[in-house]
Amino acid sequence: MKGYRAVADVYDALLRGENAKVSAGNFAIHKNLTIPAEWRKAGLTCTNDWIVQQASLNNPSNILDAGCGVGGTLFALIAQMHQGLGITLSDEQRRVAEAQASQLGLERRVRFLTQSYDQPLQESFDLIVAIEALLHSHDLPATIANLSRHLNPGGRLILLEDMAESDISDDPLAGIWSSGWALTHVYTREEFEQAIQGAGLVLERHENFTPMVKSRRWPGSLLRALSVVLGHGVSKRRIFLGGLALEHLYRSGKVCYRFLSAKRSNG
Ligand SMILES: C[S@@+](CC[C@H](N)C(=O)[O-])C[C@H]1O[C@@H](n2cnc3c(N)ncnc32)[C@H](O)[C@@H]1O
């Protein structure tokens, strides 16, 4: 977990006292999308349903959720026959995920660890999923290379992440987002794609989810003023403000919420 203490603090702070909300939200700590009609027609009611559909796992599989939050995606994915491991930086999240696993009677098929996705793992996987997690990486090519080393031949990496359309490191709203969420760098879509290809994976699918994201219309000038008032340090208010800044960046087309799927060759 070297270097990631600030990220762990953000997620511990976010969860504190919010267990009822997390449970009502199906144990997902990601954006609540406006579900399009074609998803509903296909019986998909949330992001995790879409991920399960895209994963199309027909044989018993071993799944890693890299940045698993409180386990909602893993619970949806392991369904009847799969098993999985969830890793998170937050002890609070791990405890909630473990309690829910035993509530669901899944403790034999799913495990949770407080561990960074940059550390080596003891096993390999048929599917690795990361939802709103790799944006926290301190070195995206190294993170994706580490994950892909633990992917079985023919295995798949599925990502759903916020990606800048171009370099926005000088943008004040990107600064508010980054400091609220403890991001060291805002990665571009190109950087994600290069990291995937650099790890020897083949990009097979790409989709832009930004039109489904709900965004509140707070003016940029107000967000900048509030950022000065709130100052530094981890707090729920600064995390909230970071989220509003991100929504502003969606509206200005500078950041998109993107689904990427990549495969490791069979050979
Ligand atoms: C926004 S939450 C998303 C949680 C989950 N993927 C979901 O969709 O409900 C971000 C997650 O990424 C995890 N994370 C961030 N950096 C990480 C790292 N270096 N190693 C492991 N997990 C990390 C956090 O601990 C948190 O669980």
Ligand as a Chemical Component Dictionary entry (heavy atoms), coordinates in Angstrom:
data_LIG
# 
_chem_comp.id                   LIG 
_chem_comp.type                 NON-POLYMER 
_chem_comp.pdbx_formal_charge   0 
_chem_comp.three_letter_code    LIG 
# 
loop_
_chem_comp_atom.comp_id 
_chem_comp_atom.atom_id 
_chem_comp_atom.alt_atom_id 
_chem_comp_atom.type_symbol 
_chem_comp_atom.charge 
_chem_comp_atom.model_Cartn_x 
_chem_comp_atom.model_Cartn_y 
_chem_comp_atom.model_Cartn_z 
_chem_comp_atom.pdbx_ordinal 
LIG C1  C1  C 0  -14.814 4.566  -6.324 1  
LIG S1  S1  S 1  -14.347 3.128  -5.428 2  
LIG C2  C2  C 0  -14.992 1.913  -6.527 3  
LIG C3  C3  C 0  -15.286 0.628  -5.823 4  
LIG C4  C4  C 0  -15.831 -0.510 -6.660 5  
LIG N1  N1  N 0  -15.006 -0.761 -7.826 6  
LIG C5  C5  C 0  -17.251 -0.222 -7.090 7  
LIG O1  O1  O 0  -17.458 0.021  -8.282 8  
LIG O2  O2  O -1 -18.153 -0.260 -6.241 9  
LIG C6  C6  C 0  -12.583 3.037  -5.708 10 
LIG C7  C7  C 0  -11.932 1.787  -5.150 11 
LIG O3  O3  O 0  -10.589 1.713  -5.639 12 
LIG C8  C8  C 0  -9.773  1.260  -4.587 13 
LIG N2  N2  N 0  -8.366  1.601  -4.876 14 
LIG C9  C9  C 0  -7.831  2.797  -5.194 15 
LIG N3  N3  N 0  -6.499  2.690  -5.354 16 
LIG C10 C10 C 0  -6.189  1.380  -5.137 17 
LIG C11 C11 C 0  -4.981  0.633  -5.117 18 
LIG N4  N4  N 0  -3.802  1.190  -5.337 19 
LIG N5  N5  N 0  -5.050  -0.695 -4.855 20 
LIG C12 C12 C 0  -6.241  -1.301 -4.587 21 
LIG N6  N6  N 0  -7.419  -0.637 -4.578 22 
LIG C13 C13 C 0  -7.386  0.686  -4.834 23 
LIG C14 C14 C 0  -10.334 1.937  -3.356 24 
LIG O4  O4  O 0  -9.878  1.293  -2.183 25 
LIG C15 C15 C 0  -11.827 1.745  -3.640 26 
LIG O5  O5  O 0  -12.215 0.466  -3.196 27 
# 
loop_
_chem_comp_bond.comp_id 
_chem_comp_bond.atom_id_1 
_chem_comp_bond.atom_id_2 
_chem_comp_bond.value_order 
_chem_comp_bond.pdbx_ordinal 
LIG C1  S1  SING 1  
LIG S1  C2  SING 2  
LIG S1  C6  SING 3  
LIG C2  C3  SING 4  
LIG C3  C4  SING 5  
LIG C4  N1  SING 6  
LIG C4  C5  SING 7  
LIG C5  O1  DOUB 8  
LIG C5  O2  SING 9  
LIG C6  C7  SING 10 
LIG C7  O3  SING 11 
LIG C7  C15 SING 12 
LIG O3  C8  SING 13 
LIG C8  N2  SING 14 
LIG C8  C14 SING 15 
LIG N2  C9  SING 16 
LIG N2  C13 SING 17 
LIG C9  N3  DOUB 18 
LIG N3  C10 SING 19 
LIG C10 C11 SING 20 
LIG C10 C13 DOUB 21 
LIG C11 N4  SING 22 
LIG C11 N5  DOUB 23 
LIG N5  C12 SING 24 
LIG C12 N6  DOUB 25 
LIG N6  C13 SING 26 
LIG C14 O4  SING 27 
LIG C14 C15 SING 28 
LIG C15 O5  SING 29 
# 
